[in-house]
Amino acid sequence: MSQISRRAFLQMCLPLVLAACGAPAATQTQSPTAAQPQPTQPPATNAPVQPTATTSASSTAAPTVVAQTLAPTPQCGDDDDEPTPAQTEGPYYTPNTPERTSFLEAGITGTKLVVTGYVLGTACQPVAQALIDFWHCNAAGEYDNAGYKLRGHQFTDEQGRYTLETIVPGVYPGRTRHIHVKVQAPNNPVLTTQLYFPGEPDNARDGIFSSELLMAVQEAADGKTAQFNFVLAL
């Protein structure tokens, strides 16, 4: 009887012992669990993931900055997807011209003219480091065939832009007012052509003249400005 009483006593006490033992264990388990929001927190693990998404979003914003950098590039129209027509070189071309962007020097007189524009491919992509060689007559319609007055070459910048500072050329019998030019993209064929001025009375009488090669000319405070984009078959 006393043995049964002991077993019964133990059976009755066992749940209490387990509960008593379990309580501290639960308390100990809960304490790390309370501290676990640091090691276990998936949000904390995911929190760095959100900066990654933010980084990704900011990297998508990067092209906008690049687009702003390329803003000076011209918008292409219908006349910027066809190659610029070639024209005759004429009898007064001189090779090995000096590299320069201004023809204004001692002895050069006339109306100042600044010609600007781009060299582009047929898909309107700018052509960097394209060679452009200009030459034309002076205000009296005479070419310098002994030296390099009103002659020179230059290279486009990374956006395909060029600028030439010169004077408005004169005219000579049989021709209208024009500027000769050679344009060459790196490692590509040379385009030889001519540029013309709108409103010239001799345009209609000139057998070489082409309206496709008219520059956009405007009056300026100190002379005239002109703009023309060369399109190469690239």
For each residue, the residues with C-beta under 8 A, 3 or more apart:
1: 4 5
2: 5 6
3: 6 7
4: 1 7 8
5: 1 2 8 9
6: 2 3 9 10
7: 3 4 10 11
8: 4 5 11 12
9: 5 6 12 13
10: 6 7 13 14
11: 7 8 14
12: 8 9 15 16
13: 9 10 16 17
14: 10 11 17 18
15: 12 18 19
16: 12 13 19 20
17: 13 14 20 21
18: 14 15 21 22
19: 15 16 22 23
20: 16 17 23 24
21: 17 18 24 25
22: 18 19 25 26
23: 19 20 26 27
24: 20 21 27 28
25: 21 22 28 29
26: 22 23 29 30
27: 23 24 30 31
28: 24 25 31 32
29: 25 26 32 33
30: 26 27 33 34
31: 27 28 34 35
32: 28 29 35 36
33: 29 30 36
34: 30 31 37
35: 31 32 38
36: 32 33 39 40 41
37: 34 40 41 44
38: 35 41 44
39: 36
40: 36 37
41: 36 37 38 44 45
42: 45 46
43: 46 47
44: 37 38 41 47
45: 41 42 48 49
46: 42 43 49 50
47: 43 44 50 51
48: 45 51 52
49: 45 46 52 53
50: 46 47 53 54
51: 47 48 54 55
52: 48 49 55 56
53: 49 50 56 57
54: 50 51 57 58
55: 51 52 58 59
56: 52 53 59 60
57: 53 54 60 61
58: 54 55 61 62
59: 55 56 62
60: 56 57 63
61: 57 58 64 65
62: 58 59 65 66
63: 60 66 67
64: 61 67 68
65: 61 62 68 69
66: 62 63 69 70
67: 63 64 70 71
68: 64 65 71
69: 65 66
70: 66 67 73 159
71: 67 68
72: 159 161
73: 70 118 126 159 160
74: 80 118 120 124 229
75:
76: 80 81 120 124
77: 80
78: 81
79: 82 212 231
80: 74 76 77 120 124 229 231
81: 76 78 122 123 124 231
82: 79 122 231
83: 122 191 231 232 233
84: 183 191 193 212 213 230 231 232
85: 193 210 212 213
86: 191 192 193
87: 192 193 194 208 210 213
88: 192 194 208
89: 93 180 182 192
90: 93 180 194
91:
92: 135 137 143 145 180
93: 89 90 135 180 182
94: 97 135 145 148 151
95:
96:
97: 94 133 135 148 151 152 153
98: 148 151 152 153
99: 152 153 154 155
100: 103 152 153 154
101: 152 154 162 163 164 165
102: 105 164 165 166
103: 100 108 134 149 150 151 152 164 165 166 167
104: 108 112 165 166 167
105: 102 108 149
106:
107: 149
108: 103 104 105 138 149 150 167
109: 138 139 167
110: 138 139 167 168 169 170
111: 139 167 168 223 224
112: 104 165 166 167 168 220 222 223 224
113: 165 166 167 168 223 224 225 226
114: 163 164 165 166 220 223 224 225 226
115: 163 164 166 179 195 215 225 226 227 228
116: 161 162 163 164 225 226 227
117: 161 162 227 228 229 230
118: 73 74 126 156 159 160 161 162 229 230
119: 126 127 130 132 156 160 162 183 185 229 230 232
120: 74 76 80 124 125 126 127 160 229 230 231 232
121: 124 125 127 185 231 232 234
122: 81 82 83 231 232 233 234
123: 81 234
124: 74 76 80 81 120 121
125: 120 121 234
126: 73 118 119 120 156 158 159 160 161
127: 119 120 121 130 156 160 185 232 234
128: 156 157 158 159 160
129: 155 156 186
130: 119 127 155 156 160 162 183 184 185 186 230 232
131: 153 154 155 182 183 184
132: 119 153 154 155 156 162 164 181 182 183 230
133: 97 152 153 181 182 183
134: 103 151 152 153 164 166 179 180 181
135: 92 93 94 97 143 150 151 152 179 180 181
136: 143 150 166 169 178 179 180
137: 92 140 141 142 143 150 169 170 172
138: 108 109 110 141 142 143 144 149 150 167 169 170
139: 109 110 111 167 168 169 170
140: 137 170
141: 137 138 169 170 171 172
142: 137 138 170 172
143: 92 135 136 137 138 150
144: 138 147 148 149 150 151
145: 92 94
146:
147: 144
148: 94 97 98 144 151 152
149: 103 105 107 108 138 144
150: 103 108 135 136 137 138 143 144 166 167 169
151: 94 97 98 103 134 135 144 148
152: 97 98 99 100 101 103 133 134 135 148
153: 97 98 99 100 131 132 133 134
154: 99 100 101 131 132 162 164
155: 99 129 130 131 132
156: 118 119 126 127 128 129 130 132 159 160 161 162
157: 128 160 161 162
158: 126 128
159: 70 72 73 118 126 128 156
160: 73 118 119 120 126 127 128 130 156 157
161: 72 116 117 118 126 156 157
162: 101 116 117 118 119 130 132 154 156 157
163: 101 114 115 116
164: 101 102 103 114 115 116 132 134 154
165: 101 102 103 104 112 113 114
166: 102 103 104 112 113 114 115 134 136 150 179
167: 103 104 108 109 110 111 112 113 138 139 150 223
168: 110 111 112 113 139 177 197 223 224
169: 110 136 137 138 139 141 150 177 178 179
170: 110 137 138 139 140 141 142 177
171: 141 175 176 177 200 202
172: 137 141 142 175
173:
174: 206
175: 171 172 178 202 206 208
176: 171 196 197 200 202 203 205 206 209
177: 168 169 170 171 196 197 200 202
178: 136 169 175 194 195 196 197 209
179: 115 134 135 136 166 169 194 195
180: 89 90 92 93 134 135 136 192 194
181: 132 133 134 135 192 193 194 195 230
182: 89 93 131 132 133 190 191 192 193
183: 84 119 130 131 132 133 190 191 193 230 232
184: 130 131 188 189 190 191
185: 119 121 127 130 188 232 234
186: 129 130
187:
188: 184 185 232 234
189: 184
190: 182 183 184
191: 83 84 86 182 183 184 230 232
192: 86 87 88 89 180 181 182
193: 84 85 86 87 181 182 183 213 230
194: 87 88 90 178 179 180 181 208 213
195: 115 178 179 181 213 214 215 226 228
196: 176 177 178 200 203 209 210 211 213 214 215
197: 168 176 177 178 200 203 214 215 217 226
198: 203 214 215 216 217
199: 203
200: 171 176 177 196 197 203
201: 204 205
202: 171 175 176 177 205 206 209
203: 176 196 197 198 199 200 206 209 211
204: 201 209
205: 176 201 202
206: 174 175 176 202 203 209
207:
208: 87 88 175 194
209: 176 178 196 202 203 204 206 213
210: 85 87 196 213
211: 196 203 214
212: 79 84 85
213: 84 85 87 193 194 195 196 209 210 228
214: 195 196 197 198 211
215: 115 195 196 197 198 226 227 228
216: 198 226 227 228
217: 197 198 224 225 226
218: 224 225 226
219: 224
220: 112 114 223 224 225
221:
222: 112
223: 111 112 113 114 167 168 220
224: 111 112 113 114 168 217 218 219 220
225: 113 114 115 116 217 218 220
226: 113 114 115 116 195 197 215 216 217 218
227: 115 116 117 215 216
228: 115 117 195 213 215 216
229: 74 80 117 118 119 120
230: 84 117 118 119 120 130 132 181 183 191 193
231: 79 80 81 82 83 84 120 121 122
232: 83 84 119 120 121 122 127 130 183 185 188 191
233: 83 122
234: 121 122 123 125 127 185 188
